[in-house]
Structures are given as C-alpha cells and as structure tokens.
C-alpha cells in the first residue's frame, strides 16, 4: 500500500492521517469542514483532497459518527478501485459490519470493521497527533466475507502507525466486550460527576477523583449514538454494576463489616489477577 484515504479528520481520523504520513504513506483526506482539509494540507499531513485521487487509493480509513458510516461508505464504494481495502474506525461494529461486509465484497472491495483503542477527552483535528496510537491496540473484525489477504495486510499496516497489538475478533464479540471496557466506564464517569457534593470537592480530591471523572468530558452526541447502537450489551453491563453496587450498599447500610471486607477483598483479588494477566498478554504468554 502506498496511498491512504482518510474520511473524517477529527481526533481519530486526523491522528490516523498524521500517523500514516509519519510512516511514509501518501495521505489524501476529506472532511465536511473544508477548512480542516485545508489545514491538513497546509501542515503537510495530506498530499491532497481524497475526492481528487479516488482512483489511486489502496486503503480508505473511515472515522465518522456511527450513524454516518454506512451511508458514506456506500457512496464511496463505486468510486474506489477494485481491490481497495476499506476499514472503519467506529466504536461499535455490528451496526457497521452487517450492512457493509457483503455489499462491499460484491463491489470488489475488501472491507474490515476496525476500532483503534485510543483517544483523548478532546476532539477535532487541532487535537490530532501522529503518536496517538503508539502502544495501543487495533481491533479488526472478520466475518464470512473478509478477505484473508486484506486481513494480513491490515495486520502489517497498523503496527507501522504505532499500534503495539492487533486483535482479531468478530463484530458481535467486539460489541459485547467493548460495552464493559469502554462504554460502561463512560456511563459510570458521567453518573459519578453528577453528585450533589461536586461543588464542595475542591481541596478534597486527588488521583482517584481525576481517574474516575476523566471520561465524563465526552462528546455527548457521539457517545449517545454508540450507547444506543450497542443497547443490549451495555444494558447487561449496567445491570451487573447496579447489582454489585447494591451489594456494597446493603453491607454498609446494615453495618455488616464481614460482608464488606469480603466484597472489597474480592475486588482487590480480581484487580491483582487482571493486572498479572495483562502483563502475561503483553509478553505473549497468554
């Protein structure tokens, strides 16, 4: 691959563009805000506008709100050369992969559902960075329409942008796990920040407060779309944490120290076990 197309030059798309340019690819981009495209050309990230170079593109990365991805890709499809790879960067996968995989295969395009596991609490091209993905995981989703050669090429491509790991999964498995690892965290953070004690916290808060509230600073329109697109899996996770919070509430309300210690011990052990397993995964032993 030599020529990369980027659709959507916000934080993720802009960072993909910068990382691709850093890796030596010719990058062409599009965004509904033409001033953003102009800025990316001016700073040397883009070699030109995507619409002027469609026939040259080897890989298109689409970084848009979930509600826009399917329609935009279907509009682009007929304009792309046969064999072109198309990878979206959306935080939910079933609502993207189901309507696209078969149709794009029929067009002679090689589609893979993707999700870069990186981000910031700020949005827009002005916050994009070529090193955003350094050390991150890139998730790729395959199904019966996935071209094996395209998957191999993608697995070679993304480490060149800084990703330390490429995870292969299915769209349904992605959505089930991401409801826990990402979406639930945003729900909890947004709920936690709404305490009536918030205005009194100054001088009383440190790292734990900052950690738990960090992702409450989110793009509400995008995250509302992500939550609703993954409704069932997210509701299951919210139900689980609700049940666990009830256990703590009941133990504290009743003054049951033994039960509370047991709950806290279980949480500590789960975290310690998870930390050890994460290290083993990083070292390739799990």
Buried (B, 14 or more C-beta within 10 A) or exposed (E): BEBBBBBBBBBBBBBBBBBBBBBEBBBBBBBEEEEBBEBBBEEEBBBBBBEEBBEBBBBBBBBBBBBBBBEBBBEBBEEBEEEBBBBBBBBBBBBBBBBBBBBBBEBEBBBBBBBBBBBBEEBBBEBBBBEBBEEBBBBBBBBEBBBEEBBEBBBEBBBBBBBEBBBBBBBBEBBBBBBBEBBBBBBBBBEEBEEEEEEEEEEEEEEEBEEBBEBBEBBEEBBEBBBEBBEEBBEEBBEEBEEEEEBBEEBEEEEEEEBBEEBEEEEEEEEEEEEEEEEEEEEEEE
